[in-house]
């Protein structure tokens, strides 16, 4: 459950739209190490997906 909550918070941060209450709730519950690790993993997955898409199209 904690991992899913971290993933959801990072995805909201990527999207850039979040209510202030949600941000403050995440600030108190999430560990910085887990948040950074999930963010790096999602960035790598996103970039890898874009590279795969470009190679598939071209």
Buried (B, 14 or more C-beta within 10 A) or exposed (E): EEEEBBBEBBEBBEEEEEEEEEEEEBEEEBEEEBBEBBBEEBEEEEEEEEEEEEEEEE
